Structures are given as structure tokens and as C-alpha cells.
Amino acid sequence: MNKLNVTLVKSTSGRVPTHRRTVRALGLRRVGHTVVHNATDPIKGMVKQVSYLLKVVEFDEVK
């Protein structure tokens, strides 16, 4: 399954409250913080909503 490496590159200060909650739901806490998620449809939708705040790299899981 594909994975997404998601990094917060811009601050959530002054952003729309729903976008702030979406970033928090992705597990991102501060600028420069990176998390890895499975590339599922709900996660992709969340990433698309706040893509202007993120850097996203998609990669294949190595077993």
C-alpha cells in the first residue's frame, strides 16, 4: 500500500478553524513536524483541504 509522508511547512495561526482542526487531526503539531499515513481516500481528502500548508511525498511501502 502507498504511504504519504506529510510535513507541516506553514503555521496554522490565523487560518480557518476547520483547517486548523484538520491539520491537528492529521497528527501535525508544529511547523516542521512530519507524520506518515496510509494513502486512503479520507486522508487524501484531508491533505487536499490543507495542501497549501503542507509538503506531501507519496512512496511505496517496502516490506
Residue pairs with C-beta under 8 A, 6 or more apart in sequence:
1 38
1 39
1 61
2 38
2 39
2 58
2 59
2 60
2 61
3 36
3 37
3 38
3 39
3 58
3 59
3 60
3 61
4 36
4 37
4 38
4 39
4 43
4 44
4 47
4 56
4 57
4 58
5 34
5 35
5 36
5 56
5 57
5 58
5 59
6 26
6 28
6 34
6 35
6 36
6 37
6 47
6 54
6 55
6 56
7 28
7 32
7 33
7 34
7 54
7 55
7 56
8 23
8 28
8 29
8 30
8 31
8 32
8 33
8 34
8 53
8 54
9 31
9 32
9 53
9 54
9 55
10 31
10 52
10 53
11 31
12 19
12 20
12 23
12 53
15 53
19 49
19 50
19 53
22 46
22 49
22 50
23 50
23 53
25 46
26 35
26 37
26 43
26 46
26 47
26 50
27 35
27 37
28 35
28 54
37 43
39 58
47 54
47 56
